[in-house]
Amino acid sequence: MRIPGANLKAQYDPIRDEVIEAFTRLLETTQFVQGPDVKAFEDEFASYCEVKHAIGVANGTEALMLALRAVGVGPDDAVLVPDWTFAATIESVCHVGARPVLVDIDPDTFNISPEGIASALDCFGDRVKAILPVHLYGRPAAMDEILAHADRAGVPVIEDAAQAHGARYKGKRPGGFGRLGCFSFYPTKNLGAAGDGGMITTNDDALATHLRQMCDHGQTGKYEHGFVGFNSRLDSIQAAILRAKLPFLDGWNARRREIARLYGERLASRPEVRLAAPPGDAELVHHLFVVRCERRNELQRHLAAAGIASAIHYPRAVHQQPAFSAYGDDATYPHATRAATEVLALPCYPELTDASVGEVCDAIDAFYTETP
Ligand SMILES: *Cc1c(COP(=O)(O)O)cnc(C)c1O
């Protein structure tokens, strides 16, 4: 594609020296598991998220799974999750043996609906042991309302912040709202490793200690296994590379916001394309720039023919996936169901030029004017 959907090579080129330096320095230490780079990155990421603790883990999915386990979610429990997210959010609930209770989204923000949370709490009562909102597309979920519902129900909130590194909601960063926050460093996330990686954030000292032990074989002392744990650690090589990249994250996120602003300006006059709600008292980090559009599939083909990549996040609501179809139907989740037919992610990454944004918008204009 002339304008690709992501461009990791363009991200790497200007920071090559920093990344290679970090990589070779780590190789020289031969501390491939745990060690000073993991510790340093955990501290730096905790301070970036403005929380007390960060615990490196193998990937974002395991971050969620370990977090649910750490707050005691297990078989027969229910966890509230949005019906509109990446499969990993739901998988994590299933893997601790709990029942995912799908909640429809607020169609304006694509995030879990606080009213939907209230009804699910009424319906599932004491069975609910956690609420797991996702800050989808880099848009913080409605944390005030969500935390109020969670407090009333007496259950913890675990944030899926895999798409929201560095966003803000009423001044505060994702990862610091819930009892635990979960991040992914999958290569195309706002902060990406050269492979898989994940992080759990928390302000709770006891949970932090427990999670550190849990992801390292339940070791409560050297070769003392206090409980049955896991091997889910952040690789030292990834930590070293992520440390080198973290200082660039705010600049990258600012550029994503600028691109979103340009799209907003250009697409405002295009009634066939609807933008998500403005941020309100939040700072978005536009992991994806997702619009709703008329004749979505045709538009996507038209863009592809013009050499422009676009993507559908997601082609199905959670309950429409074969793996999760037992948990709901279209009638119960009208907003997520509708989103699946309308959403389109336009190219949005820091290295995208203003000219490319213009070209994408020109191609969208051409589609709707030439084939009305
Ligand atoms: C990427 C992602 C995950 C999973 O992260 P991995 O590191 O790929 O396991 C979880 N939730 C959401 C919303 C994601 O986008």
The ligand as an ORCA input file, in Angstrom:
! r2SCAN-3c Opt
* xyz 0 1
  C      -3.483     -5.853     22.216
  C      -4.590     -5.967     23.183
  C      -4.588     -6.913     24.215
  C      -3.613     -8.036     24.313
  O      -2.295     -7.721     24.297
  P      -1.195     -8.810     23.849
  O       0.055     -8.179     24.339
  O      -1.260     -8.898     22.366
  O      -1.490    -10.087     24.519
  C      -5.610     -6.881     25.134
  N      -6.606     -5.994     25.044
  C      -6.671     -5.083     24.049
  C      -7.806     -4.117     24.014
  C      -5.675     -5.048     23.077
  O      -5.752     -4.161     22.091
*
